[in-house]
């Protein structure tokens, strides 16, 4: 069976260290820990754009170790102003962390900014990763 992600997605392991030179919106899968209710994920959000984001909603698909979609979640982030760093945490209920092999950021919608017209967030989104899971778009 062929992997579901492009070869470039493999580079997300090293993206986190490049965050200070970023010019986009970094979403880093920073940590995953098992809880009684499911897998608890922590996302680091670093905004290196000129935009003040009021809301980003990430459309996430979770894949099991066989490459089959096991869950879809819509995750809303806290506001992230230009130059700010925030953390968003969420629980993927009914999932065991060790059973998740990949997480796809399928889309970012809505992508609301405090002033002016919002950019195409999927285009300025940069991914980082500090976990064993492949995190890609």
C-alpha positions as CSV (number, residue, x, y, z in Angstrom):
1,X,0.0,0.0,0.0
2,X,1.3,3.5,-0.9
3,X,1.5,6.2,1.8
4,X,-1.3,8.8,1.7
5,X,1.0,11.8,2.1
6,X,3.3,13.4,-0.3
7,X,7.1,13.1,0.2
8,X,7.3,16.8,1.2
9,X,5.1,16.0,4.2
10,X,7.9,14.0,5.7
11,X,9.7,17.3,6.3
12,X,7.3,18.4,9.0
13,X,9.5,16.8,11.6
14,X,12.1,19.6,11.2
15,X,9.7,22.5,10.5
16,X,9.3,23.4,14.1
17,X,12.9,24.5,14.5
18,X,12.5,26.9,11.5
19,X,9.5,28.7,13.1
20,X,11.3,32.0,13.9
21,X,12.1,32.6,10.2
22,X,8.5,31.8,9.2
23,X,6.4,34.4,7.3
24,X,3.2,32.4,7.6
25,X,0.9,31.0,10.2
26,X,2.7,28.1,11.9
27,X,0.6,25.3,13.4
28,X,2.8,22.8,15.2
29,X,1.6,19.5,16.5
30,X,3.5,19.9,19.7
31,X,2.3,17.0,21.9
32,X,0.0,14.1,22.2
33,X,-0.9,12.3,25.4
34,X,-3.3,9.5,26.2
35,X,-6.2,10.3,28.5
36,X,-9.2,8.2,29.6
37,X,-11.4,10.1,27.2
38,X,-9.1,9.8,24.1
39,X,-5.9,11.3,22.8
40,X,-5.2,14.9,24.0
41,X,-3.4,17.0,21.4
42,X,-1.6,20.3,21.9
43,X,-1.1,22.7,18.9
44,X,1.4,25.6,19.1
45,X,0.2,28.5,17.0
46,X,2.8,31.1,15.9
47,X,1.5,34.0,13.8
48,X,4.3,35.6,11.7
49,X,1.9,37.3,9.3
50,X,0.5,40.9,9.4
51,X,-3.0,39.6,10.2
52,X,-4.7,39.4,13.5
53,X,-6.6,36.2,13.4
54,X,-9.9,36.1,15.4
55,X,-10.6,32.5,14.5
56,X,-9.0,29.6,12.6
57,X,-11.0,26.4,12.3
58,X,-8.9,23.4,11.2
59,X,-10.6,20.6,9.4
60,X,-8.6,17.6,10.6
61,X,-8.7,14.0,9.4
62,X,-7.1,11.2,11.6
63,X,-5.7,8.1,10.0
64,X,-5.1,4.8,11.7
65,X,-1.9,2.7,11.3
66,X,-3.4,1.0,8.2
67,X,-3.9,4.4,6.5
68,X,-7.7,4.4,7.0
69,X,-9.6,7.5,8.1
70,X,-10.7,6.9,11.7
71,X,-12.0,10.3,12.7
72,X,-12.7,13.9,11.5
73,X,-12.6,16.9,13.8
74,X,-13.2,20.6,13.4
75,X,-10.8,22.4,15.8
76,X,-11.2,26.1,16.5
77,X,-8.2,28.0,17.8
78,X,-8.1,30.9,20.1
79,X,-7.4,34.4,18.6
80,X,-3.8,34.8,17.5
81,X,-2.6,38.4,16.8
82,X,0.2,39.3,14.5
83,X,3.5,38.3,16.1
84,X,1.7,36.3,18.8
85,X,2.1,32.7,19.9
86,X,-0.7,30.6,21.5
87,X,-1.6,27.1,22.4
88,X,-4.8,25.2,21.4
89,X,-5.6,21.9,23.0
90,X,-8.3,19.4,22.1
91,X,-9.2,15.8,22.7
92,X,-9.8,13.3,19.9
93,X,-12.4,11.2,21.8
94,X,-12.5,7.5,21.3
95,X,-9.0,7.5,19.8
96,X,-5.9,5.9,21.2
97,X,-2.8,8.0,20.5
98,X,-0.8,5.0,19.4
99,X,-3.4,4.1,16.8
100,X,-3.1,7.4,15.0
101,X,-0.4,7.4,12.3
102,X,-1.3,10.6,10.3
103,X,-3.2,13.8,10.7
104,X,-4.3,15.7,7.6
105,X,-5.1,19.4,7.8
106,X,-7.7,19.2,5.1
107,X,-8.8,22.8,5.2
108,X,-8.8,26.0,7.3
109,X,-12.3,27.5,7.2
110,X,-13.3,29.9,8.5
111,X,-10.2,32.0,8.7
112,X,-11.4,35.3,10.3
113,X,-9.2,38.4,10.8
114,X,-10.0,41.4,12.9
115,X,-9.6,43.9,10.0
116,X,-9.6,43.8,6.3
117,X,-9.9,40.8,4.0
118,X,-8.7,37.4,5.3
119,X,-5.9,35.7,3.3
120,X,-6.3,32.2,1.9
121,X,-5.3,30.5,5.1
122,X,-4.5,27.1,3.6
123,X,-1.9,28.8,1.5
124,X,-0.1,30.7,4.4
125,X,-0.4,27.7,6.7
126,X,2.9,26.2,7.7
127,X,3.1,23.0,9.7
128,X,5.5,21.8,12.3
129,X,5.6,18.6,14.3
130,X,7.2,17.3,17.5
131,X,5.3,14.0,17.7
132,X,5.6,10.6,16.1
133,X,2.5,11.2,14.0
134,X,2.8,12.5,10.4
135,X,1.2,15.9,10.3
136,X,0.5,17.2,6.8
137,X,-1.7,19.3,4.5
